[in-house]
């Protein structure tokens, strides 16, 4: 399967751009998660065998159990994403659908989008979609996801952030497509 599927151009009635996960990077995430799960299992075994003689064995046991749970979740998430690929970002005439990560905000209408820019967040490229009213999008997210999205918005300045690691399209190209789609679809109606 290709990483990008396009129908039409922004502003045309049949416009839809679906961007799928980057399969190579997703495979590397799965491999890395598997390594950390196995390391956690090894550390658990070491902690259990040293429980009677080492005073900090309980701490290592707890940390290794947390590593197994966290990286096991990453492993399952990556495996499901790889086995049943669904678009992580979809653009159409209505708006943007962000499902690129657990902190994806879902649907954002074009009338809410004020711009998009590619940026660096430490070591990775990130697409930041700026909004006219970020609090409107934040109010739609609840629970753990809402907590994480709010933290992400505080760090990045906007709740809609898409990592280059998750998409099979260059972030700068996706940013240009979002800007064009937001402009064309809001003037088209």
N, C-alpha and C positions, 0 to 999 in steps of 0.2 A: 504494500500500500504506500502511496506517495504521502509525503508529510503535509502537503497543502492541496486542498481541492477548491477550485474557484468556479463560480457560475456568475457570469456578467461582470459589470463594473459598478462602482459606487454610483448610486442615483438611478440605475436601471431597475426595472421592476423585479427581475429575477436575481438580483445581486445576493450572493452568499459566498463568504470566504471562510472555509473551515481549516483550522490549523491543528494538526495532530501532534502528539508528543514526539520528541526526538528519540527514536528507538535505541540508538547507540548510547546516548547519555542515560536513558532509562535502564538499559542493561547494565551500565556501570554502577548506577545507584543500587540496583538489585545485588550485584556482585559485592559492592562495598558493605551493604547491609548484612549479607550472608557472612562475610568475614567478621564483622563486629558481633553478630549473634554467636558464631562459633567461638570467638574470643571470650564472650560473656559466659558461655557454657564452660569453657576451660577454667575461667576465673571462679565460677561457682564451684566447680569440682575441687579446685585448689583450696578455696575457702572452707568448704565442708570438711576436707581431710585435715586441715590445720586448725579446726575450730577449738580443739581442746588445748593446743599449745600456743596459739598466737592470739594476743589480746584484741587485735584489730580485724580478726577474721570475719566477725559479724558485719563490720562496715563494708569489707570487700564483698561479702555475700550479698548485701543489700544493693550495692552499686552495680554488681554484675547482673543481678536480677532486673534492675532498672534498665540496664543496657540491653538485655535480652528482650524485654517488653518493648522498648522504644524502637530498636533496630528491627525487631521482629515485625512490628507494625509497618515500618518503612519497607521491609521485604515484601510483606503481603500487599501493601498499597502498590508498589512497583510491579509486582507480578500480575496483579489484576489489571493494571493499566496497560501492561504489555500484552496480556492474553486477550483482552477485550478493548482494543483501542477506540476511544471516543475523542472527539475534538476537544482540545483544551481551551481553545479560543475560537469563537465564531463571530463573524461580523455579518450583519445583514442590514436591510433598510430600516429596521426598528432600533437597532443598537448593537451593543457589544455583550457577548456572553463570556465571562471569565470563569473557567474551571481549571486553571493551570496548576493550582495547588490547593492545599487545605484552606488557605486563607483567600481563595478566590471568592469574589463577592457575588457571582452570578450575573444577572442581567443588569446592564446600565444603558438607559436610553440615550440616544444621540443628543437630545436636548440638554442632558446633564453634563456632557463632555465639553470641556473648554480647550483641551489640547492633549498632545501626547509627545513624549520625548524619551529618547534612549539615554541612559545614564549608567554610570558605574557605581556599584554599591560594594566597595572594597575590592574584591577579586572577580566579581561577575558583572555581566551586562544585565541591566534591568530596564524594562519598559515601564515608565510611570505615566498613567493616564490621569491628567488633571481634570478636576470637576468644578463646576460652578458652585455647587453646594455639597461638599463632602459629607456633612452631617446627615443629609438625606439618605445617602448610601449606607453610612454607618448605622443609622437607625433601623435599617432592614436586616442587619445581621445580628443574631442573638446567640446566647450560650457561649461555649468555648470558642467557636468560630468568631463570634463577635468580639470576644476578648482579644483574640489573636489579631484580627483585622484592625482593631483600634490601636494595638501596639505597633503594628506594621505602619499604620497611618502616621503615628507619632514619629516613628523613625524616618520614614520616607517622604512625609509631607502629603501623601494622598493614599486612600485606601486601595486603589487599583494599581497593583505592581505585578508585573509578569517577568519572570526570570528567563534569560536566554537558554538556560539549561533545560527548560521544560518545553520549548517550542522548536519546531523544525523549520523555522523561517527566521532570517536575520532580524533582530530587534529593531534596527534602524528602518528596515523596509516595512515592518509591521506598524511602527509609529507613523510613518508617512501614509500608509493605507488607512489608519484610524483617523488621522487628520483629514484626509481626502473624503472618507466616508462620512464623517461628522459634518463636513461642509456641504457635500453634495446632497446628502439625504435630508438635511434640514432645509435646504433651499429648494429641493425637488418638490416638496409637498405643497 
